[in-house]
Amino acid sequence: MAVPATTGQLRERVEDMMVGDYIVWKYDITITGYIFGGSTSAYTEIPVTGHPLANMPSKYFWYAIKVGKGLLIADRVVNHTVTWDWLNANRFVEGSPRTISGVSGVVRCLSGGVTYADVDGNRTFENKNMGCFPVDNEWDKYIINFPVALIQKEMKLNDVWNYDQGVQTWTSDTSANGIYTSSSGTKSAQVNSTYRSIRGGNSLLSGIWGGFGIYPTNTSSVDCGFRPVFEYKEV
């Protein structure tokens, strides 16, 4: 499959990366560990639609893109058919401490907002096509607003992030009371704290199940999964 369509470079070391650069991110179940860089020989590339958590290959890889100081985000959903509860139990919501290829940090979920935002950045329960509240959530800040100048000519945002593949991304955020469960956006039933926000899908911001939606924390679906983030201290 194609590498992320950024104008950045493929790097071998996290320490050499600039915003827009990308790096191979591997997992080797035989050592129960993540690896950055190196050969992908003998490793299976994860499809841009993700792979079921229950039967992951023994060695697999995807790409991570640098989006800011000390922050790398996977270019795709890596594991689908995984519940938010499983991610939380394994510390992937707030951050699982890891040292990867000599770099210490945490592997975690993105933040994605708790409800829609209006034109002024205030919370609303109706889709205004203005992203989500709070407006500094990581999905909007780093993925939706990825710099156009860092996307290759004649390529699109989806060629960088693979968000438009029918697979949503679990976020760390609890959806706000007042968000409703209808897939059409019709107000039919309020949800509570057992729901979490999901982002991405078949369209960026068209409807409650497109750019922003909600799932119960125990949902296991091929339509939703874990897009890992690596946050580290950059000196």
MARPARO-576298 format. One record per residue (C-alpha): residue number from 1; residue in three letters; x, y, z. Coordinates in pm, 1 decimal. Layout:
# MARPARO-576298
<r num="NUM" residuo="ALA" east="X" north="Y" up="Z"/>
...
END
This chain:
# MARPARO-576298
<r num="1" residuo="MET" east="0.0" north="0.0" up="0.0"/>
<r num="2" residuo="ALA" east="103.9" north="361.3" up="-48.6"/>
<r num="3" residuo="VAL" east="290.0" north="546.9" up="221.8"/>
<r num="4" residuo="PRO" east="122.2" north="857.2" up="367.0"/>
<r num="5" residuo="ALA" east="84.8" north="1124.2" up="97.4"/>
<r num="6" residuo="THR" east="273.2" north="1392.9" up="286.4"/>
<r num="7" residuo="THR" east="554.3" north="1608.2" up="154.4"/>
<r num="8" residuo="GLY" east="767.3" north="1485.3" up="444.6"/>
<r num="9" residuo="GLN" east="1032.0" north="1216.3" up="443.8"/>
<r num="10" residuo="LEU" east="1035.6" north="856.2" up="555.7"/>
<r num="11" residuo="ARG" east="1262.6" north="854.7" up="859.9"/>
<r num="12" residuo="GLU" east="1442.2" north="577.3" up="1043.7"/>
<r num="13" residuo="ARG" east="1462.6" north="752.5" up="1381.0"/>
<r num="14" residuo="VAL" east="1198.3" north="943.7" up="1573.2"/>
<r num="15" residuo="GLU" east="1465.9" north="1189.7" up="1683.5"/>
<r num="16" residuo="ASP" east="1519.8" north="1298.8" up="1319.9"/>
<r num="17" residuo="MET" east="1154.3" north="1363.0" up="1239.9"/>
<r num="18" residuo="MET" east="1002.9" north="1698.3" up="1147.0"/>
<r num="19" residuo="VAL" east="630.2" north="1775.7" up="1125.7"/>
<r num="20" residuo="GLY" east="497.3" north="1597.0" up="816.6"/>
<r num="21" residuo="ASP" east="762.0" north="1322.2" up="824.2"/>
<r num="22" residuo="TYR" east="654.4" north="963.0" up="876.2"/>
<r num="23" residuo="ILE" east="809.9" north="646.4" up="1010.7"/>
<r num="24" residuo="VAL" east="740.8" north="272.2" up="1002.5"/>
<r num="25" residuo="TRP" east="571.7" north="165.6" up="1326.8"/>
<r num="26" residuo="LYS" east="595.1" north="-210.0" up="1384.8"/>
<r num="27" residuo="TYR" east="467.7" north="-454.0" up="1643.5"/>
<r num="28" residuo="ASP" east="633.4" north="-790.0" up="1708.0"/>
<r num="29" residuo="ILE" east="422.1" north="-1019.2" up="1922.2"/>
<r num="30" residuo="THR" east="721.6" north="-1246.8" up="1981.8"/>
<r num="31" residuo="ILE" east="883.8" north="-973.4" up="2188.6"/>
<r num="32" residuo="THR" east="551.6" north="-810.4" up="2289.0"/>
<r num="33" residuo="GLY" east="683.4" north="-478.0" up="2175.2"/>
<r num="34" residuo="TYR" east="668.6" north="-184.0" up="1938.5"/>
<r num="35" residuo="ILE" east="955.0" north="-86.1" up="1706.9"/>
<r num="36" residuo="PHE" east="1015.4" north="229.3" up="1502.9"/>
<r num="37" residuo="GLY" east="1192.0" north="213.6" up="1165.9"/>
<r num="38" residuo="GLY" east="1385.1" north="-68.8" up="1009.3"/>
<r num="39" residuo="SER" east="1295.6" north="-324.6" up="745.7"/>
<r num="40" residuo="THR" east="935.6" north="-438.1" up="699.5"/>
<r num="41" residuo="SER" east="1046.9" north="-775.2" up="563.3"/>
<r num="42" residuo="ALA" east="855.3" north="-1054.0" up="742.6"/>
<r num="43" residuo="TYR" east="603.8" north="-796.4" up="870.5"/>
<r num="44" residuo="THR" east="244.7" north="-778.2" up="745.0"/>
<r num="45" residuo="GLU" east="111.8" north="-433.7" up="658.8"/>
<r num="46" residuo="ILE" east="-216.6" north="-354.3" up="829.9"/>
<r num="47" residuo="PRO" east="-492.2" north="-264.4" up="578.5"/>
<r num="48" residuo="VAL" east="-612.1" north="96.6" up="591.4"/>
<r num="49" residuo="THR" east="-942.5" north="-43.8" up="719.3"/>
<r num="50" residuo="GLY" east="-764.3" north="-200.6" up="1015.7"/>
<r num="51" residuo="HIS" east="-736.4" north="-562.0" up="1128.9"/>
<r num="52" residuo="PRO" east="-943.6" north="-759.3" up="1384.4"/>
<r num="53" residuo="LEU" east="-779.7" north="-742.9" up="1724.7"/>
<r num="54" residuo="ALA" east="-851.4" north="-1108.4" up="1801.2"/>
<r num="55" residuo="ASN" east="-626.8" north="-1251.0" up="1527.9"/>
<r num="56" residuo="MET" east="-354.0" north="-998.7" up="1460.0"/>
<r num="57" residuo="PRO" east="-48.5" north="-1124.3" up="1266.1"/>
<r num="58" residuo="SER" east="254.8" north="-1209.6" up="1476.5"/>
<r num="59" residuo="LYS" east="447.6" north="-923.1" up="1315.8"/>
<r num="60" residuo="TYR" east="278.1" north="-624.5" up="1155.4"/>
<r num="61" residuo="PHE" east="330.3" north="-259.4" up="1066.0"/>
<r num="62" residuo="TRP" east="172.1" north="70.6" up="966.8"/>
<r num="63" residuo="TYR" east="302.1" north="428.4" up="953.8"/>
<r num="64" residuo="ALA" east="310.5" north="708.3" up="1208.3"/>
<r num="65" residuo="ILE" east="312.2" north="1074.9" up="1107.6"/>
<r num="66" residuo="LYS" east="464.9" north="1353.1" up="1314.1"/>
<r num="67" residuo="VAL" east="205.0" north="1625.8" up="1372.4"/>
<r num="68" residuo="GLY" east="362.6" north="1835.9" up="1646.4"/>
<r num="69" residuo="LYS" east="632.1" north="1847.1" up="1909.5"/>
<r num="70" residuo="GLY" east="655.5" north="1504.9" up="2071.2"/>
<r num="71" residuo="LEU" east="347.0" north="1367.1" up="1896.7"/>
<r num="72" residuo="LEU" east="307.2" north="1092.1" up="1634.6"/>
<r num="73" residuo="ILE" east="-30.4" north="967.5" up="1507.0"/>
<r num="74" residuo="ALA" east="-96.8" north="643.3" up="1317.5"/>
<r num="75" residuo="ASP" east="-199.6" north="696.0" up="956.7"/>
<r num="76" residuo="ARG" east="-487.3" north="447.4" up="993.2"/>
<r num="77" residuo="VAL" east="-700.6" north="253.1" up="1238.7"/>
<r num="78" residuo="VAL" east="-477.7" north="-39.9" up="1331.8"/>
<r num="79" residuo="ASN" east="-707.8" north="-264.4" up="1537.4"/>
<r num="80" residuo="HIS" east="-1082.7" north="-285.5" up="1482.4"/>
<r num="81" residuo="THR" east="-1336.3" north="-503.4" up="1663.1"/>
<r num="82" residuo="VAL" east="-1194.5" north="-369.9" up="1987.9"/>
<r num="83" residuo="THR" east="-1401.5" north="-214.5" up="2264.2"/>
<r num="84" residuo="TRP" east="-1325.2" north="112.0" up="2437.0"/>
<r num="85" residuo="ASP" east="-1342.4" north="-84.5" up="2763.0"/>
<r num="86" residuo="TRP" east="-1056.2" north="-308.5" up="2643.8"/>
<r num="87" residuo="LEU" east="-848.4" north="-6.7" up="2546.6"/>
<r num="88" residuo="ASN" east="-912.3" north="149.7" up="2885.2"/>
<r num="89" residuo="ALA" east="-831.0" north="-168.6" up="3076.5"/>
<r num="90" residuo="ASN" east="-500.1" north="-190.7" up="2890.0"/>
<r num="91" residuo="ARG" east="-419.9" north="176.6" up="2957.2"/>
<r num="92" residuo="PHE" east="-444.4" north="282.7" up="2594.6"/>
<r num="93" residuo="VAL" east="-700.0" north="554.7" up="2667.3"/>
<r num="94" residuo="GLU" east="-493.8" north="778.3" up="2893.3"/>
<r num="95" residuo="GLY" east="-156.4" north="632.4" up="2799.2"/>
<r num="96" residuo="SER" east="38.6" north="306.5" up="2826.4"/>
<r num="97" residuo="PRO" east="405.3" north="382.7" up="2910.8"/>
<r num="98" residuo="ARG" east="640.0" north="242.7" up="2647.1"/>
<r num="99" residuo="THR" east="1000.4" north="283.6" up="2537.9"/>
<r num="100" residuo="ILE" east="1010.2" north="231.0" up="2161.8"/>
<r num="101" residuo="SER" east="1344.7" north="210.5" up="1985.5"/>
<r num="102" residuo="GLY" east="1503.3" north="406.1" up="2268.5"/>
<r num="103" residuo="VAL" east="1234.5" north="677.2" up="2288.7"/>
<r num="104" residuo="SER" east="1023.5" north="688.4" up="2606.0"/>
<r num="105" residuo="GLY" east="661.2" north="797.0" up="2593.7"/>
<r num="106" residuo="VAL" east="304.7" north="668.7" up="2607.3"/>
<r num="107" residuo="VAL" east="82.1" north="495.5" up="2352.2"/>
<r num="108" residuo="ARG" east="-273.4" north="623.3" up="2375.8"/>
<r num="109" residuo="CYS" east="-595.0" north="728.9" up="2201.8"/>
<r num="110" residuo="LEU" east="-662.5" north="1064.1" up="2039.3"/>
<r num="111" residuo="SER" east="-896.7" north="1313.8" up="2196.0"/>
<r num="112" residuo="GLY" east="-1192.1" north="1386.6" up="1969.4"/>
<r num="113" residuo="GLY" east="-1435.4" north="1620.8" up="2140.3"/>
<r num="114" residuo="VAL" east="-1754.5" north="1560.3" up="2336.6"/>
<r num="115" residuo="THR" east="-2013.1" north="1719.9" up="2106.9"/>
<r num="116" residuo="TYR" east="-2036.9" north="1946.2" up="1801.6"/>
<r num="117" residuo="ALA" east="-1898.7" north="2299.7" up="1792.0"/>
<r num="118" residuo="ASP" east="-2074.2" north="2603.2" up="1647.5"/>
<r num="119" residuo="VAL" east="-1917.1" north="2881.2" up="1439.9"/>
<r num="120" residuo="ASP" east="-1790.3" north="3050.2" up="1757.5"/>
<r num="121" residuo="GLY" east="-1637.0" north="2731.0" up="1894.9"/>
<r num="122" residuo="ASN" east="-1908.5" north="2683.1" up="2156.3"/>
<r num="123" residuo="ARG" east="-2075.6" north="2351.0" up="2225.4"/>
<r num="124" residuo="THR" east="-2393.7" north="2257.7" up="2040.2"/>
<r num="125" residuo="PHE" east="-2588.7" north="1936.4" up="1992.8"/>
<r num="126" residuo="GLU" east="-2646.9" north="1999.0" up="1622.4"/>
<r num="127" residuo="ASN" east="-2396.8" north="1935.1" up="1343.3"/>
<r num="128" residuo="LYS" east="-2284.4" north="2277.0" up="1218.5"/>
<r num="129" residuo="ASN" east="-1998.4" north="2133.2" up="1007.9"/>
<r num="130" residuo="MET" east="-1756.4" north="2324.9" up="1228.0"/>
<r num="131" residuo="GLY" east="-1583.6" north="2033.6" up="1397.8"/>
<r num="132" residuo="CYS" east="-1625.0" north="1938.0" up="1761.6"/>
<r num="133" residuo="PHE" east="-1612.2" north="2091.1" up="2106.6"/>
<r num="134" residuo="PRO" east="-1370.4" north="2160.0" up="2261.1"/>
<r num="135" residuo="VAL" east="-1219.6" north="2292.6" up="1939.6"/>
<r num="136" residuo="ASP" east="-863.3" north="2205.2" up="2041.5"/>
<r num="137" residuo="ASN" east="-940.2" north="1832.3" up="2035.6"/>
<r num="138" residuo="GLU" east="-664.2" north="1634.3" up="1861.3"/>
<r num="139" residuo="TRP" east="-878.9" north="1495.5" up="1579.8"/>
<r num="140" residuo="ASP" east="-972.9" north="1840.5" up="1454.3"/>
<r num="141" residuo="LYS" east="-640.6" north="2001.8" up="1540.3"/>
<r num="142" residuo="TYR" east="-407.3" north="1747.4" up="1383.6"/>
<r num="143" residuo="ILE" east="-610.1" north="1543.5" up="1134.0"/>
<r num="144" residuo="ILE" east="-883.7" north="1766.3" up="991.9"/>
<r num="145" residuo="ASN" east="-653.0" north="2067.7" up="1003.1"/>
<r num="146" residuo="PHE" east="-338.6" north="1891.3" up="884.5"/>
<r num="147" residuo="PRO" east="-152.3" north="2161.0" up="685.4"/>
<r num="148" residuo="VAL" east="-248.7" north="2160.6" up="318.1"/>
<r num="149" residuo="ALA" east="109.9" north="2256.9" up="234.9"/>
<r num="150" residuo="LEU" east="222.4" north="1921.3" up="376.1"/>
<r num="151" residuo="ILE" east="-2.5" north="1716.8" up="144.3"/>
<r num="152" residuo="GLN" east="142.5" north="1602.6" up="-186.2"/>
<r num="153" residuo="LYS" east="16.2" north="1777.3" up="-499.1"/>
<r num="154" residuo="GLU" east="-309.2" north="1629.9" up="-634.9"/>
<r num="155" residuo="MET" east="-352.2" north="1419.8" up="-322.0"/>
<r num="156" residuo="LYS" east="-617.0" north="1462.6" up="-53.1"/>
<r num="157" residuo="LEU" east="-636.6" north="1460.6" up="324.1"/>
<r num="158" residuo="ASN" east="-769.2" north="1105.1" up="312.8"/>
<r num="159" residuo="ASP" east="-452.3" north="995.9" up="130.2"/>
<r num="160" residuo="VAL" east="-264.5" north="1098.2" up="444.1"/>
<r num="161" residuo="TRP" east="-499.2" north="977.3" up="718.9"/>
<r num="162" residuo="ASN" east="-726.9" north="711.7" up="566.1"/>
<r num="163" residuo="TYR" east="-1020.6" north="840.0" up="770.0"/>
<r num="164" residuo="ASP" east="-1270.7" north="792.4" up="485.9"/>
<r num="165" residuo="GLN" east="-1263.9" north="412.9" up="487.9"/>
<r num="166" residuo="GLY" east="-1583.7" north="336.4" up="679.0"/>
<r num="167" residuo="VAL" east="-1387.5" north="280.2" up="1002.1"/>
<r num="168" residuo="GLN" east="-1425.0" north="521.8" up="1291.4"/>
<r num="169" residuo="THR" east="-1161.9" north="593.7" up="1553.4"/>
<r num="170" residuo="TRP" east="-1224.3" north="552.7" up="1925.2"/>
<r num="171" residuo="THR" east="-1135.9" north="867.1" up="2119.3"/>
<r num="172" residuo="SER" east="-1060.9" north="922.9" up="2485.2"/>
<r num="173" residuo="ASP" east="-1361.7" north="1153.1" up="2531.4"/>
<r num="174" residuo="THR" east="-1693.7" north="1081.9" up="2701.7"/>
<r num="175" residuo="SER" east="-1975.0" north="1217.9" up="2487.9"/>
<r num="176" residuo="ALA" east="-2172.0" north="1504.7" up="2637.7"/>
<r num="177" residuo="ASN" east="-2517.8" north="1447.3" up="2780.2"/>
<r num="178" residuo="GLY" east="-2756.5" north="1572.0" up="2514.3"/>
<r num="179" residuo="ILE" east="-2600.3" north="1390.8" up="2219.6"/>
<r num="180" residuo="TYR" east="-2849.7" north="1150.5" up="2063.0"/>
<r num="181" residuo="THR" east="-2817.2" north="800.1" up="1928.0"/>
<r num="182" residuo="SER" east="-3008.4" north="818.5" up="1598.8"/>
<r num="183" residuo="SER" east="-2785.5" north="752.1" up="1298.3"/>
<r num="184" residuo="SER" east="-2989.1" north="1004.2" up="1098.4"/>
<r num="185" residuo="GLY" east="-2924.6" north="1277.9" up="1350.5"/>
<r num="186" residuo="THR" east="-3290.3" north="1286.8" up="1458.5"/>
<r num="187" residuo="LYS" east="-3319.0" north="1352.5" up="1830.4"/>
<r num="188" residuo="SER" east="-3459.0" north="1030.3" up="1966.7"/>
<r num="189" residuo="ALA" east="-3275.7" north="921.9" up="2282.6"/>
<r num="190" residuo="GLN" east="-3026.9" north="1089.0" up="2512.2"/>
<r num="191" residuo="VAL" east="-2713.1" north="901.4" up="2601.9"/>
<r num="192" residuo="ASN" east="-2509.5" north="898.9" up="2919.5"/>
<r num="193" residuo="SER" east="-2157.2" north="840.3" up="3042.3"/>
<r num="194" residuo="THR" east="-2146.2" north="484.4" up="2906.6"/>
<r num="195" residuo="TYR" east="-2087.1" north="632.2" up="2559.4"/>
<r num="196" residuo="ARG" east="-1761.1" north="755.8" up="2405.3"/>
<r num="197" residuo="SER" east="-1697.2" north="978.6" up="2107.2"/>
<r num="198" residuo="ILE" east="-1583.5" north="831.0" up="1777.4"/>
<r num="199" residuo="ARG" east="-1440.6" north="1023.5" up="1481.7"/>
<r num="200" residuo="GLY" east="-1394.8" north="961.8" up="1110.1"/>
<r num="201" residuo="GLY" east="-1581.7" north="721.0" up="889.7"/>
<r num="202" residuo="ASN" east="-1734.4" north="753.2" up="545.7"/>
<r num="203" residuo="SER" east="-1736.2" north="1131.6" up="550.0"/>
<r num="204" residuo="LEU" east="-1558.6" north="1395.0" up="751.9"/>
<r num="205" residuo="LEU" east="-1847.1" north="1590.1" up="903.4"/>
<r num="206" residuo="SER" east="-2169.3" north="1479.2" up="733.4"/>
<r num="207" residuo="GLY" east="-2401.8" north="1344.5" up="997.2"/>
<r num="208" residuo="ILE" east="-2369.9" north="1196.0" up="1342.5"/>
<r num="209" residuo="TRP" east="-2205.1" north="873.0" up="1222.7"/>
<r num="210" residuo="GLY" east="-1970.1" north="1043.7" up="979.2"/>
<r num="211" residuo="GLY" east="-1720.6" north="1286.5" up="1124.9"/>
<r num="212" residuo="PHE" east="-1851.4" north="1255.6" up="1479.8"/>
<r num="213" residuo="GLY" east="-2052.1" north="987.3" up="1652.1"/>
<r num="214" residuo="ILE" east="-2097.3" north="789.6" up="1971.6"/>
<r num="215" residuo="TYR" east="-2073.0" north="424.4" up="2071.8"/>
<r num="216" residuo="PRO" east="-2128.1" north="245.8" up="2403.2"/>
<r num="217" residuo="THR" east="-1794.2" north="157.3" up="2561.5"/>
<r num="218" residuo="ASN" east="-1860.9" north="-216.4" up="2520.5"/>
<r num="219" residuo="THR" east="-1918.0" north="-194.8" up="2143.8"/>
<r num="220" residuo="SER" east="-1703.9" north="-433.0" up="1937.2"/>
<r num="221" residuo="SER" east="-1741.0" north="-358.1" up="1567.3"/>
<r num="222" residuo="VAL" east="-1550.7" north="-379.3" up="1238.5"/>
<r num="223" residuo="ASP" east="-1661.0" north="-17.2" up="1193.7"/>
<r num="224" residuo="CYS" east="-1459.9" north="120.9" up="1486.8"/>
<r num="225" residuo="GLY" east="-1111.1" north="74.6" up="1621.9"/>
<r num="226" residuo="PHE" east="-785.7" north="198.2" up="1772.5"/>
<r num="227" residuo="ARG" east="-569.2" north="453.7" up="1595.2"/>
<r num="228" residuo="PRO" east="-261.2" north="469.2" up="1820.6"/>
<r num="229" residuo="VAL" east="-82.0" north="787.4" up="1919.6"/>
<r num="230" residuo="PHE" east="271.9" north="801.8" up="2053.9"/>
<r num="231" residuo="GLU" east="336.1" north="1096.8" up="2281.5"/>
<r num="232" residuo="TYR" east="692.2" north="1153.3" up="2397.2"/>
<r num="233" residuo="LYS" east="904.9" north="1426.5" up="2548.8"/>
<r num="234" residuo="GLU" east="1094.3" north="1602.7" up="2274.4"/>
<r num="235" residuo="VAL" east="1392.5" north="1807.8" up="2384.8"/>
END
